[in-house]
Amino acid sequence: MSNAAKVRVVRAPNPSAMTGPGTNSFLIGEEEVVVIDPGPDDLGHVQAILDAVEGRISHILVTHAHLDHSAGVALLAQATGAPVFAFGNAESGRSPTMARLAQTGLVGGGEGIDQVFRPDIFLRHGEVLQSDDWVIEALHTPGHMGGHLSFRLGDAIFCGDLIMGWSTTLISPPDGDLVDYFRSLDLLAGLAPRILYPAHGDPVTDPLPRLAELGAHRRHRTAQILSALDEAGGTAADLAARIYAVPQHLMPAAERNVLAHLLALADLGAVTYDGGPAAGVRWHRAAAAEG
């Protein structure tokens, strides 16, 4: 798949510890323009998108239903009449493990869930959209969120929050799933893109080493968690405090990342927990099976 469509970025004025310099809204094409992630509910940002377009906005694509990506959809759709494409709503694509966890009352963390977001048209993995000057393929890439999509344009992939150049992504159960995350990393690596366009930060111009680095980082974190559990059991919050050296305001995100690892390890039988798989349960290293 080759494509030389024009790509522009309009960065939203929403910098934070979670969003980095702000959310990137990408514009693809010239006469018929695709907008990927209209960003937050910010009239000034939506106007900046409209001002940057030379032709007409024909498609609005959303990687996932976090407020910093999808809350601006209503304003942009109203201004343009363009249909909105996404995998689904905020709960779409959850694994059975995460669906059970959500039933305990745990809600996602991080940038905030857009509970009112609904696309006009649902996209599934491998579906293709096209015009005279672009061909875009939808890729289902859960991990950061169950319904997360990436979008492939030739040898470039717009990867939303799955990959960021400046940081690792937050995996916050029940929306984020570490098992899905590893599968999505493998999917992108198998496509061997030339460049990744993340929704936060600058383009990743050497994707394969970055993908490998992110996978290695998660495996190292898993080893740290298992080592900590060898010393003593604890809640996800206990383990995060023992493992992470981050400012206190980032500890809730660290706790969610630890919980994601614990849930994946529980599926493998490597760890156990007291009671049901809720956020505050105590976790233990599973006893080794005797041969």
C-alpha positions, 0 to 999 in steps of 0.5 A: 500500500503506497500513498503520498497524500499530504499530511498536516498536524494541528496540535491542541493546546492541552499539554499535561503530564498525560498528554505531553505537549498536547493532542495531535489532530492529523489532516490527510489529503487536500480536496477531500480531507480526513481528520484523525482525532479532533481532540478536546472540546475546544472551540479554538482548536476546532477552528484551527483545524478548519482554518488549516483545511484547503478543501473540505473535510469528508471523514472524521476518524477517531482512534479511541474515546478518551476526552482529549481525542474525541470530545471535539468530534461534535463541534467538528461534525457540526461544522462540516457535516462529515461522518464520524468513524471509529471502532465503537464507544468507550466500552467497545472491544474490552476483553472478557477479563476487562469486562468482568473487572468493569462489573466491579465498578472500576472505571478507567483512569488517565485522560478521562473517558468520553462516555457520550461518544458514538461514531456514525459508522463502525470500523473493523480491522482491515476495512479501507476508506479511500478517495482520489488521493488517499487510501486509509486502512483501519487497524484494530490495535487495543491495549491502551483502550479496547476499541483503539484503532490505528490508521495505515496510510501507505508506509505510515501508521497513525498510532493514536495512544498505542505508541508515543515517542516521548513516553510509554502509554498508560494501560489502565484497566478495565480500558487498557489490557496488557495482553492486547497491548503486546499483540498490537505491538506485534501487529505494527512491527509485522507491518514494518512501517517507515514512520509512526505518527502518535497522537502525542509528541513527535513522529517516530522515525525509527519505528521497529527499534521503538516497538522493540524498546516498548515491549522490552520495557513492559517485560522488565516491569513484569520482572520487577513485579514478580520480584516484588511479589517474591519478597511480599504480597500486596495490592497494586498500590503497594507494589507501585510504591515499591517499584516506581520512582515517580512524583506522587501525582503520577502514582495513580497511573503507576498503580493502574499500570501495575494492575494491568501487569497483574491481570495479565500474569493472573491469566498465565497462572503466575500470580494469585489474588484474594477474592475477586480481581478488583482494584484493591485486592492483595496479590501473591506469587503463585506457588510453583507446580511440583513435577 
